Amino acid sequence: MRRLAVLLPLALIAACSDPDPQAAAVDAEREIALVEQANKAPPPARQVVPEAIGAPEMERHQLTGEGCNYAPGTSLGARVLAGPQDAWMKIDGEMMRFAADSGATQLAAGSWDRYLSAGYELLLALAEDPSDHHYDGTITLRDPHGRIVYRGTGYAQCNPV
């Protein structure tokens, strides 16, 4: 029994000092895979709060004519202006243009249900039953990783030309 007590620590020391090269290679590959997976993970999602688009922005970018204005909640300040060729949002004080997606479905007043910009996807929806060109509308904004960074539902006014 005394021999076993002396041999057991020696066996443990030998096991630690002479690792199996094949097991060490597998462990190294596993660690490399974990690091690669961590590097591929998207950055944390950054929530977006669009600002109301005012008359100065509308004049500067010539945003008049056919299209729909989306104002979420009870606000009357448009957060999205969507037309036949493009849609606009004001994010962090800057106007952002979204191009109409050629495969999108047409909505009221020449607008579309999908617009794209560098890094974002803008999805729009209108309720089926308009009341004098006034709809219930929904805005969904997705980041480059497909995560929803803004969603708003409320009033949408569509002006056909």
C-alpha positions in Angstrom: 0.0 0.0 0.0 2.9 2.3 0.8 4.4 1.6 -2.6 1.1 2.7 -4.2 1.1 5.9 -2.3 4.6 6.7 -3.6 4.0 5.5 -7.2 0.7 7.4 -7.7 2.3 10.9 -7.4 5.2 9.8 -9.6 2.7 8.6 -12.2 0.8 11.9 -12.1 4.1 13.9 -12.5 5.1 11.7 -15.4 1.7 12.2 -17.1 2.0 16.0 -16.8 5.6 16.2 -18.0 5.2 13.9 -21.0 1.9 14.9 -22.7 0.6 12.9 -25.6 1.6 14.9 -28.8 -1.6 13.9 -30.5 -3.8 15.1 -27.6 -1.8 18.4 -27.4 -2.4 19.0 -31.2 -6.2 18.4 -30.8 -6.2 20.8 -27.8 -4.4 23.4 -29.9 -6.8 23.0 -32.8 -9.7 23.4 -30.4 -8.3 26.6 -29.0 -7.6 28.0 -32.4 -11.2 27.2 -33.5 -12.5 29.0 -30.4 -10.4 32.1 -31.2 -11.5 32.1 -34.8 -15.2 31.8 -33.8 -14.8 34.7 -31.4 -13.3 36.8 -34.1 -16.2 36.1 -36.5 -18.8 37.2 -33.9 -20.6 40.4 -34.9 -20.1 43.5 -32.8 -22.8 44.4 -30.3 -26.0 45.7 -31.9 -26.3 49.5 -31.9 -29.9 50.6 -31.5 -30.9 53.4 -33.8 -33.2 56.3 -32.9 -34.3 58.1 -36.1 -34.9 61.8 -35.8 -37.8 63.7 -37.3 -37.1 65.0 -40.9 -37.8 68.7 -41.0 -38.4 71.2 -43.8 -34.7 72.2 -44.1 -33.7 68.5 -44.9 -36.7 68.1 -47.2 -35.7 71.2 -49.2 -31.9 70.4 -49.2 -32.6 66.9 -50.6 -35.6 67.9 -52.7 -37.9 65.4 -51.0 -41.3 66.2 -52.4 -43.7 64.5 -54.7 -45.1 61.0 -54.8 -44.3 58.8 -51.7 -45.2 58.0 -48.1 -44.2 59.6 -44.9 -43.9 57.4 -41.8 -44.3 58.9 -38.3 -44.2 56.2 -35.6 -46.2 56.4 -32.4 -48.3 59.5 -31.9 -45.6 61.8 -33.5 -46.4 63.7 -36.6 -42.7 64.2 -37.4 -41.8 61.9 -40.3 -39.0 59.4 -39.5 -39.0 57.9 -43.1 -39.8 59.5 -46.4 -40.2 56.7 -49.0 -40.6 57.3 -52.7 -40.3 55.5 -56.0 -36.5 55.6 -56.2 -35.3 56.0 -52.7 -36.2 56.5 -49.0 -34.6 58.8 -46.4 -34.1 58.7 -42.7 -32.3 61.1 -40.4 -29.9 59.2 -38.1 -27.4 60.9 -35.7 -28.2 64.3 -37.3 -27.3 63.1 -40.8 -29.7 62.3 -43.7 -29.3 58.7 -44.9 -30.4 57.6 -48.3 -31.8 54.1 -49.1 -32.1 52.9 -52.6 -35.3 51.0 -53.6 -34.7 47.3 -53.9 -35.4 46.1 -57.4 -37.0 42.9 -56.1 -39.3 44.7 -53.6 -43.1 44.8 -53.5 -44.7 48.1 -54.4 -46.8 49.8 -51.8 -48.9 52.9 -52.0 -47.9 56.1 -53.8 -45.0 54.5 -55.7 -43.2 53.5 -52.5 -41.7 50.0 -51.9 -41.5 47.6 -49.0 -37.7 47.3 -49.0 -34.9 49.8 -49.4 -31.1 49.3 -49.0 -28.2 51.5 -48.0 -24.6 50.9 -47.0 -25.0 48.7 -44.0 -28.7 48.9 -43.5 -31.9 47.3 -44.7 -35.1 49.4 -44.4 -38.4 47.5 -44.4 -41.8 49.3 -44.7 -45.3 48.0 -44.3 -48.7 49.6 -44.7 -52.1 48.4 -43.3 -54.5 47.2 -46.0 -57.3 49.6 -45.3 -56.4 53.2 -45.9 -58.5 56.1 -44.8 -58.0 58.9 -47.3 -54.4 58.1 -48.0 -53.7 57.6 -44.3 -52.4 54.2 -43.2 -51.1 52.4 -40.2 -47.5 51.9 -41.1 -44.5 50.0 -39.7 -40.8 50.8 -40.1 -38.1 48.1 -39.4 -34.4 48.9 -39.7 -31.9 46.0 -39.8 -28.1 46.3 -39.4 -25.6 44.5 -41.7 -25.9 41.3 -39.5 -29.7 41.2 -40.0 -30.5 42.3 -36.4 -33.4 44.7 -35.9 -32.0 48.0 -34.6 -35.2 50.0 -34.9 -38.9 49.3 -35.2 -41.7 51.8 -35.1 -45.4 51.6 -35.8 -47.8 54.5 -36.3 -49.1 56.9 -38.8 -48.2 56.8 -42.5 -49.4 59.3 -45.1 -49.1 58.5 -48.8 -49.4 61.1 -51.5 -49.9 59.9 -55.0 -49.0 62.3 -57.8 
